[in-house]
Amino acid sequence: MESVTTRPSPNVVGVANSKHGVEWCGHFQMPLHYPRYTQADYEAMPEWRLDCLLKEYGLPIFGDVESKRKFAMGAFLWIK
């Protein structure tokens, strides 16, 4: 009888010896916390921060800064 060994999928790349053991590349993981910014925060947020926030949640980062602001507020704010 042959022994069965577990191997990582050939489509998933791992980097050993990172600070958390194995760091997987090419794998999206939803952030643990929902952003807690107010509408005023989004209106004052610089474009680079909007880009980082949208990228962190796997959302598109196309358009000018105003369209990114509108998109982020629509995605993350629950406006009454």
GUKE-74255 format. One record per residue (C-alpha): residue number from 1; x, y, z; residue in three letters. Coordinates in Angstrom, 1 decimal, always signed. Example, Ala and Ser with C-alpha at 12.3 -4.5 7.8 and 13.67 -1.06 7.14 Angstrom:
! residues 2
i:c1:c2:c3:aa
1:+12.3:-4.5:+7.8:ALA
2:+13.7:-1.1:+7.1:SER
//
This chain:
! residues 80
i:c1:c2:c3:aa
1:+0.0:+0.0:+0.0:MET
2:+1.3:+3.4:-0.9:GLU
3:+1.5:+6.2:+1.6:SER
4:-0.4:+9.4:+0.9:VAL
5:+1.4:+12.7:+1.4:THR
6:-0.1:+16.1:+1.3:THR
7:+1.4:+18.6:-1.1:ARG
8:+0.4:+22.2:-1.8:PRO
9:-1.5:+22.7:-5.0:SER
10:+0.8:+23.5:-7.9:PRO
11:-1.2:+26.7:-8.6:ASN
12:-0.6:+28.1:-5.1:VAL
13:+2.8:+29.5:-4.3:VAL
14:+4.0:+29.5:-0.6:GLY
15:+6.9:+31.2:+0.9:VAL
16:+8.4:+29.3:+3.9:ALA
17:+10.0:+31.0:+6.9:ASN
18:+7.8:+34.1:+6.9:SER
19:+6.9:+35.5:+10.3:LYS
20:+3.6:+33.5:+10.2:HIS
21:+5.0:+30.2:+8.9:GLY
22:+3.9:+30.0:+5.3:VAL
23:+2.7:+33.0:+3.4:GLU
24:+0.5:+32.2:+0.4:TRP
25:+0.6:+34.3:-2.7:CYS
26:-2.3:+34.8:-5.1:GLY
27:-5.0:+34.1:-2.5:HIS
28:-7.5:+36.7:-1.5:PHE
29:-8.5:+36.8:+2.2:GLN
30:-11.3:+39.1:+3.4:MET
31:-10.0:+41.6:+6.0:PRO
32:-11.3:+40.9:+9.5:LEU
33:-12.7:+44.3:+10.1:HIS
34:-15.2:+46.4:+8.1:TYR
35:-13.9:+50.0:+7.6:PRO
36:-15.2:+52.4:+10.2:ARG
37:-14.9:+55.7:+8.4:TYR
38:-17.5:+58.4:+8.4:THR
39:-18.7:+60.3:+5.3:GLN
40:-16.4:+63.2:+6.4:ALA
41:-13.5:+60.8:+6.6:ASP
42:-14.1:+59.6:+3.0:TYR
43:-14.5:+63.2:+1.8:GLU
44:-11.1:+64.2:+3.2:ALA
45:-9.3:+61.0:+2.5:MET
46:-6.3:+61.3:+0.1:PRO
47:-6.4:+59.3:-3.2:GLU
48:-3.6:+57.0:-2.2:TRP
49:-5.5:+56.0:+1.0:ARG
50:-8.7:+55.3:-1.0:LEU
51:-6.6:+53.2:-3.4:ASP
52:-5.2:+51.2:-0.5:CYS
53:-8.6:+50.7:+1.1:LEU
54:-10.3:+49.6:-2.1:LEU
55:-7.4:+47.2:-3.0:LYS
56:-7.5:+45.7:+0.5:GLU
57:-11.1:+44.7:-0.1:TYR
58:-10.5:+43.5:-3.6:GLY
59:-12.6:+46.3:-5.1:LEU
60:-11.8:+48.2:-8.4:PRO
61:-9.7:+51.3:-8.2:ILE
62:-10.4:+52.9:-11.5:PHE
63:-11.4:+56.5:-12.2:GLY
64:-10.6:+59.8:-10.7:ASP
65:-10.5:+60.6:-7.0:VAL
66:-14.1:+61.7:-6.8:GLU
67:-15.4:+58.5:-8.4:SER
68:-13.3:+56.4:-6.0:LYS
69:-14.7:+58.4:-3.1:ARG
70:-18.3:+57.9:-4.3:LYS
71:-17.6:+54.2:-4.8:PHE
72:-16.0:+53.7:-1.4:ALA
73:-18.9:+55.6:+0.4:MET
74:-21.4:+53.5:-1.5:GLY
75:-19.7:+50.3:-0.6:ALA
76:-18.9:+51.0:+3.0:PHE
77:-21.3:+53.6:+4.4:LEU
78:-24.9:+52.8:+5.4:TRP
79:-26.4:+56.2:+4.7:ILE
80:-29.9:+56.6:+6.0:LYS
//
